[in-house]
Amino acid sequence: MNRAQQDSSEVFVHPTAVVEDGAKVGSYTKIWYFSHVALGAVIGENCSLGQNTYVERNAIVGNGCRLGNSVSIFSHVELEDFVFCAPYMVFTHISFPRAAVNRHAVFKKTLVKTGTTLGANSTVVPDITCGVGTFLAAGATLTKSSKDWSMMVGTPARQVGWVSAFGEKIDLPLSGTGEWRCQHTGDVYVLSGSKLIRHPGPKDILTYIRGERLERMKVV
């Protein structure tokens, strides 16, 4: 089948894609070539699912998310709003898989919070939380939960800095005190110890407004 339970006629499903009956797909979402959305999957509004993507049952994709080519969102993985999964990044959902053992009953939840970027060919293991605005570098492997706004690189991934909601490196140390302002959004980031707190500017680019076609902020 290639029809979903749709919130509006604005949903686009490419003729080569398969969206099973019982999947939920939000308004203005586009599902591209050879993708597969399983029964019980939930996809929000204004999302883009690139070629050969897969969303399994019991997986949740929030609003305004972008899945690059060949990304799979497996069962018990939840993406909040404005999550970007670059091409060929991977979620795993079993810590110690064996072909001879069925572990479906013990899947662990993976939560990816709002504004996170998961770089191309990166890997996220199960039972962790990606903090708000995490930036996981290409090819990195995230093996433990990350802090809000952290820049994570390497295998296993380690924090090397901070990244703003707009997508710029924040000129603050990993710990201490300090303040940084984004020239594009007016956001202010305050460092206290090893925790970075964002105070949104006049128009928060990570606030999702339901029911409207999303106009993404452009870089000029």
C-alpha positions in Angstrom: 0.0 0.0 0.0 1.1 3.6 -0.4 -1.4 5.5 1.6 -1.2 6.5 5.3 -3.6 7.9 7.8 -3.0 11.5 6.8 -3.7 14.7 8.7 -4.3 16.6 5.4 -4.1 16.2 1.6 -0.8 18.1 1.7 1.1 14.9 2.5 3.3 13.7 -0.4 4.1 10.0 -0.8 6.2 9.1 -3.8 4.7 6.2 -5.8 7.7 4.0 -5.0 7.3 4.5 -1.3 5.3 2.2 1.0 3.2 3.6 3.9 1.3 0.9 5.6 -2.3 1.4 6.8 -2.2 2.4 10.4 0.8 4.6 10.1 0.3 8.2 11.0 1.8 11.0 8.9 1.4 14.7 9.6 0.6 17.6 7.3 3.1 18.8 4.7 5.4 15.8 5.2 7.2 14.4 2.1 8.1 10.7 1.8 10.5 10.1 -1.1 11.7 7.2 -3.3 11.6 3.6 -2.0 10.9 4.6 1.6 8.9 2.4 4.0 6.7 3.6 6.9 5.4 0.6 9.0 2.1 0.1 10.7 2.1 1.9 14.1 4.8 4.4 13.1 4.1 8.1 13.9 5.6 10.9 11.8 4.9 14.5 12.5 4.2 17.5 10.3 6.6 19.2 7.9 9.1 16.3 7.8 11.2 15.1 4.9 12.1 11.4 4.5 14.8 11.0 2.0 15.3 8.1 -0.4 15.3 4.6 1.1 14.4 5.6 4.6 12.5 3.3 7.0 10.4 4.1 10.1 9.5 1.0 12.1 6.4 0.4 14.2 6.6 2.0 17.7 9.0 4.7 16.3 8.2 8.3 16.6 9.4 11.2 14.4 8.5 14.6 15.6 7.6 17.8 13.6 10.0 19.5 11.2 12.5 16.6 11.1 14.7 15.7 8.2 15.9 12.2 7.5 18.7 11.8 5.0 18.9 9.0 2.5 19.1 5.4 3.9 18.3 6.4 7.5 16.2 3.9 9.6 14.3 4.9 12.7 13.8 1.6 14.5 11.3 0.6 17.2 11.6 2.5 20.5 13.5 5.4 18.9 11.8 8.8 19.4 12.8 12.0 17.7 11.5 15.2 19.0 11.0 18.3 16.8 13.6 19.7 14.3 15.9 16.6 14.4 18.3 16.2 11.4 19.6 12.7 10.6 22.2 13.0 7.9 22.5 10.3 5.2 23.5 6.8 6.4 23.5 7.5 10.1 22.4 4.5 12.2 20.4 3.8 15.3 20.9 0.5 17.0 18.3 -0.9 19.3 19.9 -4.0 20.9 23.0 -3.8 23.0 24.2 -7.4 22.5 22.3 -8.8 19.4 22.6 -12.5 18.5 21.0 -14.0 15.4 19.8 -17.0 17.4 18.1 -14.9 20.1 14.9 -12.8 19.8 15.2 -9.8 22.1 12.2 -7.8 20.9 10.7 -7.8 24.4 13.7 -6.0 25.9 14.3 -3.1 23.4 15.5 0.0 25.1 14.2 3.5 24.3 16.4 6.0 22.6 15.3 9.7 22.9 16.7 12.3 20.5 15.7 15.8 21.8 14.7 18.9 19.9 17.2 20.5 17.5 19.7 17.6 17.5 21.9 16.9 14.4 23.2 13.4 13.9 26.0 13.5 11.3 26.5 11.3 8.2 27.6 7.7 9.0 27.3 8.4 12.7 25.9 5.7 15.1 23.7 6.1 18.2 23.4 3.1 20.5 20.3 2.3 22.5 19.1 3.4 25.9 20.6 6.9 25.8 19.3 10.4 25.4 20.7 13.0 23.0 20.4 16.3 24.8 18.7 19.3 23.2 20.7 20.6 20.3 23.4 17.9 20.4 25.7 18.0 17.3 27.1 14.5 16.7 29.9 14.7 14.1 30.0 12.6 10.9 31.3 9.1 11.6 31.1 9.5 15.4 29.6 6.8 17.7 27.4 8.1 20.6 27.6 5.5 23.4 26.3 7.6 26.3 23.8 10.4 26.8 24.9 13.9 25.7 24.5 17.3 27.2 22.3 20.0 25.7 24.1 21.9 22.9 27.2 19.6 23.1 29.4 19.0 20.1 30.4 15.3 20.1 33.1 13.8 18.0 35.0 10.5 17.7 34.4 6.8 18.6 33.3 6.7 21.3 32.1 10.2 21.0 33.5 12.8 23.4 32.5 16.4 23.9 34.8 19.0 22.3 32.6 22.1 22.4 29.2 23.6 22.1 27.0 24.3 19.0 24.1 26.8 18.8 20.5 26.2 17.6 21.4 28.0 14.4 24.4 25.7 13.9 27.5 27.7 14.8 30.3 26.8 17.2 29.9 28.6 20.5 33.0 30.3 21.7 32.9 29.1 25.3 34.9 26.5 27.2 33.6 23.1 28.2 33.2 24.3 31.8 33.4 27.6 33.7 31.3 30.7 33.3 30.5 32.9 30.4 27.9 34.1 27.9 27.6 34.0 24.1 25.0 35.6 21.9 24.0 34.3 18.4 24.1 37.1 15.9 21.5 35.3 13.7 18.7 34.5 16.2 19.4 36.7 19.2 19.7 33.6 21.4 21.9 34.0 24.5 23.8 31.0 25.8 24.9 31.1 29.5 27.6 28.7 30.7 27.4 27.7 34.4 29.8 25.0 35.4 29.6 22.3 32.8 26.0 23.2 31.8 25.0 25.5 29.0 21.6 27.1 29.1 19.9 28.7 26.0 17.7 31.8 26.3 15.9 32.1 23.0 15.8 35.3 21.0 12.7 37.2 19.9 11.6 34.4 17.5 12.6 31.0 18.7 13.5 28.9 15.7 12.9 25.7 17.7 9.3 26.5 18.6 7.1 24.5 16.4 3.7 25.9 15.4 1.3 23.1 14.5 -0.9 23.1 11.4 1.2 25.5 9.4 3.6 24.9 6.5 7.1 25.3 7.9 9.3 28.0 6.5 12.9 27.2 7.5 15.3 30.0 8.4 17.6 30.8 5.5 21.3 31.5 5.7 22.1 34.8 3.8 
